[in-house]
Amino acid sequence: MTKSKYPEYLEKWRAESLEPGYMETKLFMPREDHEKVVVMAQMLGARIPVVLGHLVLAGMAAMAGKSTKPMEPIATPEPPQPTELAVLIEMIDKSRFQKDTGAARYRQIAFLNRLSDAISHGRRPTIQSLASSVDSHYSQLEILSKALEKRGIIVRQHVPGLAKSRSGKVLYIREDAVEAFNQAHIDEVGYPLLPLDIDEPDTI
């Protein structure tokens, strides 16, 4: 991230994180304890300052003899079943979004297959990791991911400390991707993709 974009990123982060009535602050703590907080944040899928704030509030409540509701980890989406992935691929093939070309649909199918494979192998794929694996520029896969995210196929999950001290957004395939993609096609194109009319294989 370049310095010119950092203030913009910081403002966006604050807008997403600061709830009404909350204030931003800073604190100091031993490195080993901070590393534990980073692990907690990864498990919870929450930003580190949010986790620290919750820990402070929990400590204050304990001192007052009260209890607080614990933070619950965000469930990690499961990789799609082979049949579900096949349906999504067929839907992309049959889709006719206005700005898509045949080549664009092929790229979307390839992206979805690569993403599904990474998730199935227990990895936490990001745009950067997917781009690096095929020696592609980040921006090219970012465009692909945004199209699939807008159409309800993928979702991004914020993960603190993903790479050393840096946060990142891990890509997953939505559990309701088939239904969401079908609805997006209805909204933008005017007709559904389901049920699929899959051609029968040629017989001799």
LOROKOL-678559 format. One record per residue: x, y, z of N, C-alpha, C in turn; residue in one letter. Coordinates in pm, whole numbers, padded with zeros to 5 digits, always signed. Layout:
% residues N
XYZXYZXYZA;...
This chain:
% residues 204
+00085-00120+00000+00000+00000+00000+00088+00124+00000M;+00066+00215-00096+00146+00336-00104+00103+00435+00003T;+00194+00529+00035+00165+00627+00139+00045+00713+00102K;+00028+00741-00028-00081+00828-00071-00218+00767-00044S;-00223+00633-00043-00351+00565-00022-00377+00534+00125K;-00275+00547+00209-00291+00507+00349-00396+00589+00423Y;-00396+00725+00413-00500+00802+00483-00641+00761+00440P;-00659+00734+00310-00790+00691+00259-00829+00557+00320E;-00732+00464+00325-00758+00333+00385-00793+00347+00532Y;-00721+00433+00603-00743+00451+00746-00882+00508+00773L;-00923+00605+00693-01056+00663+00710-01164+00559+00683E;-01144+00477+00581-01241+00372+00549-01248+00271+00664K;-01132+00236+00719-01127+00142+00832-01202+00197+00953W;-01180+00325+00982-01247+00387+01097-01397+00391+01076R;-01440+00424+00954-01583+00431+00926-01649+00295+00943A;-01575+00187+00910-01630+00052+00922-01627+00001+01066E;-01533+00051+01146-01507-00008+01277-01568+00069+01393S;-01569+00203+01386-01616+00283+01498-01769+00289+01500L;-01827+00230+01603-01971+00235+01620-02010+00365+01690E;-02136+00405+01680-02181+00528+01748-02153+00521+01898P;-02097+00628+01953-02067+00632+02095-01932+00575+02132G;-01859+00522+02034-01727+00464+02062-01618+00566+02032Y;-01501+00548+02095-01386+00634+02072-01264+00549+02042M;-01173+00605+01964-01049+00537+01932-00942+00575+02033E;-00861+00478+02075-00754+00505+02171-00635+00415+02139T;-00529+00431+02214-00409+00350+02196-00370+00290+02330K;-00297+00179+02324-00246+00120+02447-00112+00053+02420L;-00039+00026+02527+00091-00041+02518+00082-00174+02591F;+00144-00277+02536+00142-00409+02600+00265-00487+02556M;+00306-00588+02633+00422-00668+02596+00403-00736+02461P;+00512-00754+02390+00507-00814+02257+00442-00952+02259R;+00480-01035+02358+00426-01171+02362+00275-01173+02381E;+00223-01076+02457+00079-01068+02476+00010-01015+02350D;+00077-00924+02281+00022-00872+02156+00011-00984+02053H;+00110-01073+02051+00105-01186+01958-00014-01276+01987E;-00048-01289+02115-00165-01369+02152-00294-01302+02103K;-00297-01170+02111-00414-01095+02064-00430-01112+01913V;-00318-01111+01841-00322-01130+01696-00384-01265+01663V;-00344-01369+01737-00400-01503+01716-00550-01503+01744V;-00590-01436+01851-00731-01426+01886-00809-01356+01774M;-00752-01249+01723-00818-01174+01616-00835-01259+01492A;-00734-01340+01461-00745-01431+01346-00857-01531+01366Q;-00868-01585+01485-00972-01684+01515-01111-01622+01511M;-01121-01498+01556-01250-01431+01564-01290-01362+01434L;-01192-01342+01346-01221-01270+01223-01252-01124+01249G;-01190-01068+01355-01214-00928+01393-01084-00850+01388A;-01094-00719+01380-00975-00635+01378-00913-00630+01517R;-00781-00617+01522-00707-00620+01648-00756-00514+01747I;-00775-00386+01706-00825-00287+01803-00961-00322+01861P;-01046-00388+01781-01178-00430+01831-01162-00537+01939V;-01073-00632+01915-01048-00738+02013-00989-00680+02141V;-00892-00588+02127-00833-00525+02245-00938-00449+02325L;-01025-00378+02255-01131-00305+02324-01222-00398+02401G;-01255-00511+02341-01341-00608+02409-01273-00664+02534H;-01142-00690+02522-01068-00743+02638-01065-00641+02751L;-01047-00514+02718-01047-00410+02820-01183-00402+02888V;-01290-00403+02810-01424-00396+02866-01455-00519+02951L;-01408-00637+02907-01429-00759+02985-01355-00751+03118A;-01232-00695+03115-01156-00680+03239-01223-00582+03335G;-01274-00472+03283-01342-00374+03367-01471-00432+03426M;-01541-00512+03345-01663-00575+03394-01632-00675+03504A;-01524-00751+03487-01485-00849+03589-01449-00778+03720A;-01383-00664+03713-01349-00588+03833-01474-00538+03904M;-01580-00513+03827-01706-00466+03886-01799-00580+03922A;-01752-00705+03906-01833-00821+03939-01941-00849+03837G;-01923-00801+03715-02021-00824+03610-01961-00915+03503K;-02045-00958+03412-01999-01045+03304-02032-00980+03170S;-01955-01014+03069-01980-00963+02934-01996-01080+02839T;-02065-01056+02729-02086-01160+02629-01955-01182+02553K;-01907-01305+02546-01780-01329+02476-01795-01309+02326P;-01685-01272+02262-01685-01260+02117-01686-01400+02056M;-01765-01418+01953-01776-01548+01889-01703-01546+01755E;-01628-01653+01727-01556-01657+01599-01652-01662+01481P;-01612-01599+01372-01690-01604+01250-01667-01739+01184I;-01776-01807+01153-01765-01938+01091-01699-01928+00954A;-01604-02014+00929-01535-02016+00800-01618-02094+00700T;-01653-02034+00587-01732-02105+00487-01663-02233+00440P;-01742-02334+00417-01689-02460+00367-01665-02451+00216E;-01569-02528+00165-01549-02529+00019-01672-02587-00049P;-01703-02544-00171-01822-02594-00239-01809-02742-00273P;-01921-02811-00274-01921-02950-00318-01897-02954-00469Q;-01841-03065-00519-01813-03074-00663-01935-03046-00750P;-02053-03095-00707-02174-03071-00787-02210-02923-00787T;-02194-02857-00672-02224-02714-00662-02129-02633-00748E;-02000-02669-00745-01902-02599-00827-01933-02617-00976L;-01974-02739-01013-02008-02766-01153-02127-02682-01196A;-02226-02665-01108-02343-02584-01139-02302-02438-01158V;-02217-02386-01069-02172-02248-01080-02097-02224-01211L;-02012-02319-01247-01936-02307-01372-02030-02304-01491I;-02131-02392-01489-02227-02396-01599-02310-02267-01604E;-02340-02212-01488-02417-02088-01482-02336-01972-01540M;-02207-01966-01506-02121-01860-01562-02114-01876-01714I;-02102-02001-01760-02096-02028-01903-02221-01979-01975D;-02337-01997-01912-02464-01960-01975-02504-01814-01948K;-02434-01748-01857-02471-01610-01822-02442-01515-01937S;-02517-01405-01939-02499-01306-02045-02506-01164-01989R;-02424-01137-01891-02416-01001-01838-02367-00908-01948F;-02417-00787-01948-02399-00695-02060-02253-00671-02097Q;-02167-00649-02000-02028-00613-02029-01935-00734-02041K;-01987-00853-02021-01905-00973-02029-01888-01020-02173D;-01768-01063-02206-01742-01132-02333-01723-01279-02303T;-01713-01359-02407-01687-01502-02386-01556-01524-02314G;-01454-01443-02349-01324-01454-02283-01335-01419-02135A;-01419-01319-02103-01438-01280-01963-01501-01394-01884A;-01596-01462-01945-01659-01575-01875-01560-01688-01851R;-01473-01713-01949-01371-01816-01930-01276-01779-01816Y;-01241-01651-01807-01153-01607-01699-01222-01623-01564R;-01351-01592-01558-01426-01608-01433-01430-01755-01391Q;-01450-01844-01487-01454-01987-01458-01318-02034-01406I;-01210-01989-01470-01076-02027-01426-01049-01975-01285A;-01088-01850-01259-01069-01790-01127-01143-01869-01021F;-01269-01906-01051-01350-01981-00955-01290-02118-00927L;-01241-02185-01028-01177-02316-01009-01052-02304-00923N;-00971-02203-00949-00847-02184-00873-00878-02151-00727R;-00979-02068-00706-01019-02031-00570-01072-02152-00495L;-01156-02232-00560-01212-02352-00497-01102-02450-00459S;-01003-02465-00546-00893-02557-00518-00813-02511-00397D;-00787-02380-00387-00710-02327-00273-00785-02349-00142A;-00916-02323-00143-00997-02342-00021-01000-02489+00018I;-01017-02577-00080-01025-02720-00054-00897-02775+00008S;-00784-02710-00020-00656-02754+00035-00622-02681+00167H;-00719-02612+00224-00699-02551+00354-00623-02421+00352G;-00602-02364+00233-00531-02236+00226-00628-02120+00245R;-00572-02003+00268-00653-01882+00283-00619-01788+00167R;-00685-01810+00055-00648-01735-00066-00686-01588-00060P;-00595-01506-00106-00618-01363-00123-00597-01329-00270T;-00634-01208-00308-00609-01165-00446-00460-01172-00476I;-00378-01129-00379-00233-01127-00400-00178-01268-00418Q;-00223-01363-00335-00170-01499-00344-00214-01566-00474S;-00337-01542-00517-00385-01600-00642-00312-01539-00761L;-00285-01408-00754-00213-01342-00863-00068-01392-00870A;-00006-01408-00754+00133-01453-00751+00149-01594-00807S;+00051-01680-00782+00062-01820-00824+00064-01834-00975S;+00005-01739-01046+00005-01745-01193+00087-01632-01255V;+00165-01564-01170+00250-01453-01215+00167-01348-01290D;+00055-01309-01227-00033-01210-01286-00030-01083-01202S;-00073-00972-01261-00079-00848-01186-00201-00849-01094H;-00184-00792-00977-00290-00787-00877-00420-00729-00932Y;-00409-00620-01008-00528-00549-01055-00615-00634-01147S;-00553-00724-01223-00630-00808-01315-00723-00903-01240Q;-00672-00965-01135-00754-01055-01056-00849-00980-00964L;-00813-00857-00930-00902-00775-00849-01030-00745-00927E;-01018-00718-01056-01134-00693-01141-01222-00817-01147I;-01160-00933-01164-01235-01059-01168-01309-01084-01037L;-01239-01064-00927-01299-01091-00797-01415-00998-00767S;-01403-00871-00807-01510-00775-00782-01636-00811-00860K;-01618-00860-00982-01733-00900-01063-01805-01018-00998A;-01728-01117-00951-01788-01234-00888-01846-01201-00750L;-01785-01104-00682-01839-01062-00553-01970-00987-00572E;-01976-00899-00669-02097-00822-00696-02212-00914-00734K;-02180-01025-00801-02284-01117-00847-02316-01227-00748R;-02259-01217-00628-02298-01306-00519-02227-01439-00512G;-02117-01457-00585-02049-01586-00584-01944-01594-00473I;-01867-01487-00454-01762-01490-00353-01786-01383-00247I;-01717-01398-00136-01723-01302-00026-01582-01284+00027V;-01553-01166+00080-01421-01138+00139-01434-01133+00290R;-01343-01198+00359-01344-01197+00505-01214-01136+00556Q;-01226-01031+00637-01108-00964+00691-01039-01055+00792H;-00908-01071+00778-00829-01155+00869-00709-01074+00918V;-00706-01037+01047-00591-00964+01101-00467-01051+01104P;-00350-00988+01085-00223-01060+01095-00210-01174+00996G;-00268-01158+00878-00265-01266+00778-00123-01294+00733L;-00046-01189+00708+00094-01204+00668+00179-01122+00763A;+00240-01190+00859+00317-01126+00965+00227-01026+01038K;+00256-00897+01028+00176-00800+01102+00067-00737+01016S;+00056-00778+00891-00039-00716+00800-00171-00792+00798R;-00277-00716+00785-00409-00776+00770-00434-00803+00622S;-00538-00879+00595-00573-00908+00457-00716-00955+00448G;-00764-00968+00326-00899-01018+00304-00892-01150+00230K;-00942-01254+00298-00943-01388+00241-01070-01406+00159V;-01059-01472+00046-01173-01494-00043-01234-01632-00019L;-01364-01635-00011-01437-01760+00002-01553-01762-00096Y;-01600-01881-00128-01719-01896-00211-01840-01902-00120I;-01938-01817-00146-02056-01810-00061-02133-01941-00059R;-02191-01972+00056-02270-02094+00069-02395-02087-00018E;-02447-01967-00040-02567-01950-00122-02532-01895-00259D;-02411-01929-00308-02362-01869-00433-02453-01900-00551A;-02505-02021-00560-02590-02059-00674-02715-01971-00678V;-02783-01959-00564-02906-01880-00558-02876-01730-00580E;-02767-01682-00517-02733-01539-00528-02695-01502-00671A;-02620-01589-00738-02579-01562-00876-02700-01564-00969F;-02789-01658-00945-02911-01666-01025-02994-01538-01010N;-03005-01488-00886-03082-01366-00862-03015-01245-00926Q;-02881-01240-00920-02808-01129-00983-02833-01127-01133A;-02841-01244-01193-02867-01252-01337-03008-01206-01369H;-03103-01241-01284-03241-01195-01303-03246-01042-01294I;-03178-00987-01192-03182-00842-01169-03117-00763-01282D;-03006-00813-01337-02930-00736-01435-02962-00772-01580E;-02998-00898-01604-03020-00943-01742-03169-00961-01772V;-03245-01001-01670-03389-01011-01689-03447-01150-01692G;-03361-01252-01686-03414-01389-01683-03322-01477-01598Y;-03376-01587-01541-03296-01673-01453-03207-01769-01531P;-03106-01819-01462-03020-01922-01518-03063-02061-01472L;-03146-02066-01370-03196-02192-01316-03341-02211-01354L;-03384-02335-01384-03300-02455-01389-03212-02456-01513P;-03097-02518-01502-03004-02522-01614-03052-02617-01721L;-03033-02576-01845-03065-02661-01958-02934-02712-02014D;-02886-02819-01953-02755-02874-01991-02771-02969-02109I;-02693-02944-02213-02701-03028-02332-02657-03170-02302D;-02728-03266-02357-02690-03406-02343-02568-03435-02430E;-02477-03524-02385-02359-03556-02466-02400-03627-02595P;-02322-03600-02698-02351-03664-02828-02333-03815-02818D;-02419-03887-02883-02408-04033-02884-02384-04080-03027T;-02316-04189-03039-02286-04244-03173-02397-04338-03213I;
